[in-house]
């Protein structure tokens, strides 16, 4: 028995397939737009209201490694961290600063010209040099930050590289803060001419004073002698 | 009869005063020509008073320089100190010299006091020299306490709060109406409910006007009596010889000042005092922010601070006040004591100060760790 089957011509099948695909693609496009229209504001809103992490893992590492206590101002613009309404905190940012903040948040690769308003120069340097992706990877091994950064850069110009300051628990942007031994040596080498000049000035002053006082003493002795006669 | 007794008493008082303050001997030419310094194994101690005077002169000069830029208001004090450190030409150097010299002045005054005690240099007729010296030590400590607040940073304000609370706490151990006196004293010093603008203004006035007046007056008396009585014998055995004060001793004294100046300059130029502390302690004081870790008074109060953290308050206060009374009346309390006994006591006191200052923190953690 023969089965009566209707098979449409090949070109018709192809046409139907393409039409379906087109509809599917149009639908996908709609769904994507819908997704974007719904989720982009949601994600943006979440970014705006969610607590901004100040990565306390680094703070804990610095304290453990150096014995010195540090605060959020090590990397952030405000010593109380990024949350709040104070200067350098989320609550006080202008729209332009928000743009810079969001740009920094999306800087996953190194080399982006990051200038986040909630970070200080050192914090921005870290994100610029490593990128957000590597920075988040390092978070679980904070000691690796010292290996990942350029060992020569010294933002405060105190003679101690930022990497060393990170390990010592001293501020990389304050030139009066540094390991006392290292700071003494660096400043001594930087100011050796002034020190040498002062040494000579003191020696010459003492030499002059010595002669002056001996001269006075002779004068008094001579006067005593005359008085005695 | 009574009249005669009265005259005798007045005569006796006059003789006692004349012995201690022989103003008739005040002759600069005579002092320069005849004053001598004994030579013996403790001769080095004669330079300590000079060191203290040198650091005081540095304090006056650098303090005047800082006065040109410092602004004593809670909103500007910290910023003005930052301005001095980072913007003013040689500002960091001058500020560091002021900070280092304050510590070195206290260090030299403490060693001077201990060696003077060990040498029994307070013996009659030098009681006035001793008493003015002790008063100068107290004034210097007050200089340190009031000056600590002026930069208006976290450690300054919080440490001052603790210091003022300690004064009030004394009242809990006093009887009757006396119990309220320490609170009144604290209120007078503080000037308002908490450490604020009034406190800063008062500390500033005390630091730059009141204390300098007092110290200049007392230092004048102290130096005058030192010159009138000359150098004390210092040791029991006979001196190896005598050295003329002018010009030989004074030349050595000036040379020592030269070395001290070089050392001070080197430290001030190369080693900011702040580098010994974590940086959050030097951030501007924030009444609403969290208090950073490691709030402590200056190192020269550690001898009192760590015992206060470890022992009952009344016990430490009793000890400190008792020690102050003994120190002030030392010429009369230790009148009959031998130099050997005094040396032993001086070594004990020096050891206590050294251990508490250098190892106080370790002892505190050790005791608290064991206790916890």
Contacts between the chains, C-beta under 8 A, distances in Angstrom:
chain1	res1	chain2	res2	distance
A	68	B	278	4.6
A	69	B	278	4.8
A	69	B	280	6.6
A	69	B	292	6.6
A	69	B	293	4.3
A	69	B	294	6.1
A	70	B	278	6.7
A	70	B	279	7.3
A	70	B	280	6.7
A	71	B	280	4.5
A	71	B	283	7.7
A	71	B	292	6.5
A	73	B	279	7.8
A	73	B	280	7.1
A	73	B	283	6.9
A	79	B	280	6.6
A	79	B	283	5.6
A	79	B	286	7.8
A	79	B	289	7.0
A	80	B	286	7.9
A	80	B	289	5.5
A	80	B	290	7.1
A	169	B	278	7.1
A	170	B	275	7.4
A	170	B	279	6.8
A	171	B	279	4.5
A	174	B	279	5.7
A	176	B	85	6.6
A	176	B	92	7.2
A	176	B	272	4.1
A	176	B	274	5.1
A	176	B	275	6.6
A	177	B	272	7.7
A	177	B	274	6.5
A	177	B	275	6.0
A	177	B	279	4.4
A	177	B	282	7.9
A	178	B	275	5.6
A	179	B	275	7.4
A	180	B	271	6.0
A	180	B	275	4.8
A	180	B	276	5.9
A	183	B	270	7.3
A	183	B	271	6.2
A	183	B	272	7.1
A	183	B	275	5.2
A	184	B	270	4.7
A	184	B	271	4.7
A	187	B	269	6.3
A	187	B	270	3.8
A	187	B	271	7.1
A	188	B	266	7.7
A	188	B	270	4.9
A	191	B	269	5.5
A	191	B	270	6.8
A	194	B	269	7.0
A	195	B	265	7.7
A	195	B	266	6.4
A	195	B	269	7.0
A	198	B	262	6.7
A	198	B	265	5.7
A	199	B	262	6.5
A	202	B	258	4.8
A	202	B	261	6.3
A	202	B	262	5.5
A	203	B	258	7.7
A	205	B	258	7.0
A	206	B	254	6.6
A	206	B	255	5.7
A	206	B	258	4.8
A	209	B	251	7.4
A	209	B	254	5.6
A	210	B	251	5.7
A	213	B	246	7.4
A	213	B	247	4.0
A	213	B	250	6.6
A	213	B	251	5.7
A	213	B	254	7.9
A	214	B	247	5.6
A	214	B	251	7.8
A	216	B	246	7.9
A	216	B	247	6.8
A	217	B	246	6.2
A	217	B	247	4.2
A	220	B	29	7.2
A	220	B	32	6.4
A	220	B	33	6.0
A	220	B	246	8.0
A	224	B	33	6.4
